[in-house]
Amino acid sequence: MFYTASDAEIKAGKTTDIYFRRTKEILEERNVDTEVVAEVSCGGLPRNWQWGVLCGVGEAAKLFEGYGVDVDAMPEGSIFKPRDKNGVRVPVMNIKGIYREFCELETPLLGLICQASGVSTSSARIRKILGGKQILSFGIRRMHPSISPVLDRAAYIGGFDSVSGVLSAERIGIKPAGTMPHALIITLGDQVKAWKTFDDVLPEEIPRIALCDTYFDEKTESIMAAESMKNLEGVRLDTPGSRKGNFKEIIQEVRWELDIRGHRDVKIFVSGGLNEDSARELKDCADGFGVGTYVSNAPTIDFAMNIVEIDKKPVAKRGVFGGEKQIYRCPECFEDACALVDDTVLECDGCGEEMTPLLKPLIRNGKIVSDLPDAKEIRNKVLKELEKVEVI
């Protein structure tokens, strides 16, 4: 019905690029059983990002399951840098096996991690900027519905508190979050009737947050909501970009007018075209944020898979560092250092702390050998590692 590939088609390599299929045909025809190590890395990050959040490892494990390969990877949710302190490209994953047996999986593998990692990185940056403010993922309406759970999961892993998508929240194991659309207010005829009907019909556990910019200005509607609803938790301002003016001043006006009328407990939530710049500007005057397209349409991280070893001998195309590598990290300085797997980096050059290897066994001979944590566990890992980095 919809123009999407099934799980079986993806796993069988049917979503690959044609040149990988032709490569497989050639290697099978010539009976080439070359064993390789293929490294997944990126030379840089979009938007001048200094670090990224790796996402999609669990799906990558399911992709390679049943294929005769070994895979080592950073755990999902790891913060990574594209290059180590010496400028060497950092591997986030190594795949070892007979190349013709897994070459068709390169395209789907990259698709599984490039987009999700871009979304999780973008959401993690918003989380870092906003600190402990409430942040909701509102961006799935801009993307193909078949991947809405992927996008919301990645946003949640990056640090958002909840998501608007019903199926997404079900898959993650949380309750979906949102307020009300303008369509409800327009359909019911006026704002107060819509707010009160929302309050009358829906269960008490759903927060009473009134959308306050449908017909009148935000200040007027916010006062109306506060004076007509006894259990109002907050107001949401979702003014279109062409009508915003100075959004910060609008929020400050609303806050002032609510406070002087005794509604200091009513929170202000904002949405509509938010990005890193507006998050910085509004963080001190808004209580919650609904972030949409800026995260769901985040730039992909351009991971590539390159052969770096054949029959235990280092090889590499131009721009790639040869040899199977391990990446080590100082838990104190958060500095990374690459080394060949036969070498060991024991101490950090900066502080002398013992460094920890980041690539862990994920697949052995086609079997998943690592626990695949759920989204909540991965999110907690991201939040902990975010304490070690800054948003520039």
Summary of the structure (lengths in Angstrom):
residues: 392
radius of gyration: 24.4
end to end distance: 44.0
largest distance: 81.6
contacts: 1303
relative contact order: 0.17
helix: 39%
strand: 19%
